[in-house]
Amino acid sequence: MPFLKNGGLFLPGQNQLRMGQEIFLVLSMMGDPERIRVAAKVVWVTPPGAQGNRPAGVGVQFLEADQGQTRAKIENHIAGMLKSDQPTYTL
Protein backbone atom coordinates (compact mmCIF):
# COMPACT_ATOMS: atom_id res chain seq x y z
CA MET A 1 0.00 0.00 0.00
CA PRO A 2 2.32 2.74 -1.20
CA PHE A 3 -0.11 5.53 -0.35
CA LEU A 4 -0.03 4.73 3.39
CA LYS A 5 2.91 6.14 5.32
CA ASN A 6 4.74 3.20 6.96
CA GLY A 7 2.56 0.77 4.97
CA GLY A 8 -0.53 -1.17 5.87
CA LEU A 9 -2.76 -4.14 5.09
CA PHE A 10 -6.28 -5.02 4.08
CA LEU A 11 -7.87 -7.45 6.52
CA PRO A 12 -10.80 -9.20 4.82
CA GLY A 13 -13.78 -10.28 6.87
CA GLN A 14 -16.75 -9.00 8.77
CA ASN A 15 -15.65 -7.44 12.00
CA GLN A 16 -16.60 -4.66 14.39
CA LEU A 17 -13.59 -2.39 13.90
CA ARG A 18 -14.21 1.35 13.50
CA MET A 19 -12.44 4.11 11.59
CA GLY A 20 -9.57 5.51 13.65
CA GLN A 21 -9.52 2.57 16.05
CA GLU A 22 -6.01 1.48 17.05
CA ILE A 23 -5.37 -2.25 17.11
CA PHE A 24 -2.45 -4.61 17.72
CA LEU A 25 -1.73 -7.29 15.12
CA VAL A 26 0.31 -10.46 15.23
CA LEU A 27 1.12 -11.37 11.63
CA SER A 28 2.51 -14.53 10.15
CA MET A 29 3.56 -15.06 6.56
CA MET A 30 3.41 -18.31 4.64
CA GLY A 31 6.50 -20.43 5.12
CA ASP A 32 8.00 -18.14 7.76
CA PRO A 33 7.86 -19.15 11.44
CA GLU A 34 8.50 -15.56 12.62
CA ARG A 35 5.54 -13.68 14.09
CA ILE A 36 5.47 -9.93 13.42
CA ARG A 37 3.88 -7.79 16.12
CA VAL A 38 2.75 -4.32 15.04
CA ALA A 39 0.37 -1.57 16.14
CA ALA A 40 -1.96 -0.22 13.46
CA LYS A 41 -4.91 2.12 12.96
CA VAL A 42 -8.07 1.45 10.93
CA VAL A 43 -8.04 3.90 8.00
CA TRP A 44 -10.99 2.57 5.98
CA VAL A 45 -13.86 0.15 6.28
CA THR A 46 -15.46 -1.79 3.42
CA PRO A 47 -18.85 -3.02 4.63
CA PRO A 48 -20.48 -6.29 3.53
CA GLY A 49 -22.34 -5.84 0.24
CA ALA A 50 -20.09 -3.01 -0.99
CA GLN A 51 -20.40 -1.93 -4.63
CA GLY A 52 -18.37 -3.78 -7.21
CA ASN A 53 -18.32 -7.03 -5.23
CA ARG A 54 -15.45 -5.71 -3.12
CA PRO A 55 -14.72 -7.98 -0.15
CA ALA A 56 -15.78 -6.75 3.28
CA GLY A 57 -12.95 -5.83 5.62
CA VAL A 58 -10.79 -3.03 6.94
CA GLY A 59 -7.65 -1.28 5.80
CA VAL A 60 -5.10 -0.61 8.51
CA GLN A 61 -2.05 1.64 8.55
CA PHE A 62 1.02 0.68 10.56
CA LEU A 63 1.75 3.29 13.23
CA GLU A 64 4.77 5.61 13.27
CA ALA A 65 6.54 3.70 16.05
CA ASP A 66 7.12 0.84 13.60
CA GLN A 67 9.23 3.13 11.35
CA GLY A 68 8.32 1.12 8.25
CA GLN A 69 9.93 -2.11 9.51
CA THR A 70 6.81 -4.24 9.04
CA ARG A 71 6.24 -2.81 5.57
CA ALA A 72 9.82 -3.72 4.59
CA LYS A 73 9.45 -7.28 5.95
CA ILE A 74 6.20 -7.82 4.04
CA GLU A 75 7.60 -6.35 0.82
CA ASN A 76 10.68 -8.58 1.04
CA HIS A 77 8.55 -11.64 1.71
CA ILE A 78 6.10 -11.11 -1.16
CA ALA A 79 8.73 -9.99 -3.68
CA GLY A 80 9.34 -13.63 -4.59
CA MET A 81 5.62 -14.33 -4.88
CA LEU A 82 4.79 -11.78 -7.59
CA LYS A 83 4.21 -14.45 -10.23
CA SER A 84 2.22 -16.71 -7.90
CA ASP A 85 -1.26 -17.90 -8.84
CA GLN A 86 -2.41 -17.47 -5.24
CA PRO A 87 -4.91 -14.57 -4.89
CA THR A 88 -4.02 -11.63 -2.65
CA TYR A 89 -5.57 -8.32 -1.61
CA THR A 90 -2.39 -6.34 -2.28
CA LEU A 91 -2.41 -3.00 -4.07
C-alpha positions in Angstrom: 0.0 0.0 0.0 2.3 2.7 -1.2 -0.1 5.5 -0.4 0.0 4.7 3.4 2.9 6.1 5.3 4.7 3.2 7.0 2.6 0.8 5.0 -0.5 -1.2 5.9 -2.8 -4.1 5.1 -6.3 -5.0 4.1 -7.9 -7.4 6.5 -10.8 -9.2 4.8 -13.8 -10.3 6.9 -16.8 -9.0 8.8 -15.7 -7.4 12.0 -16.6 -4.7 14.4 -13.6 -2.4 13.9 -14.2 1.3 13.5 -12.4 4.1 11.6 -9.6 5.5 13.6 -9.5 2.6 16.0 -6.0 1.5 17.0 -5.4 -2.2 17.1 -2.5 -4.6 17.7 -1.7 -7.3 15.1 0.3 -10.5 15.2 1.1 -11.4 11.6 2.5 -14.5 10.2 3.6 -15.1 6.6 3.4 -18.3 4.6 6.5 -20.4 5.1 8.0 -18.1 7.8 7.9 -19.2 11.4 8.5 -15.6 12.6 5.5 -13.7 14.1 5.5 -9.9 13.4 3.9 -7.8 16.1 2.7 -4.3 15.0 0.4 -1.6 16.1 -2.0 -0.2 13.5 -4.9 2.1 13.0 -8.1 1.5 10.9 -8.0 3.9 8.0 -11.0 2.6 6.0 -13.9 0.1 6.3 -15.5 -1.8 3.4 -18.9 -3.0 4.6 -20.5 -6.3 3.5 -22.3 -5.8 0.2 -20.1 -3.0 -1.0 -20.4 -1.9 -4.6 -18.4 -3.8 -7.2 -18.3 -7.0 -5.2 -15.4 -5.7 -3.1 -14.7 -8.0 -0.2 -15.8 -6.8 3.3 -12.9 -5.8 5.6 -10.8 -3.0 6.9 -7.7 -1.3 5.8 -5.1 -0.6 8.5 -2.0 1.6 8.5 1.0 0.7 10.6 1.8 3.3 13.2 4.8 5.6 13.3 6.5 3.7 16.1 7.1 0.8 13.6 9.2 3.1 11.4 8.3 1.1 8.2 9.9 -2.1 9.5 6.8 -4.2 9.0 6.2 -2.8 5.6 9.8 -3.7 4.6 9.4 -7.3 5.9 6.2 -7.8 4.0 7.6 -6.4 0.8 10.7 -8.6 1.0 8.5 -11.6 1.7 6.1 -11.1 -1.2 8.7 -10.0 -3.7 9.3 -13.6 -4.6 5.6 -14.3 -4.9 4.8 -11.8 -7.6 4.2 -14.4 -10.2 2.2 -16.7 -7.9 -1.3 -17.9 -8.8 -2.4 -17.5 -5.2 -4.9 -14.6 -4.9 -4.0 -11.6 -2.7 -5.6 -8.3 -1.6 -2.4 -6.3 -2.3 -2.4 -3.0 -4.1 
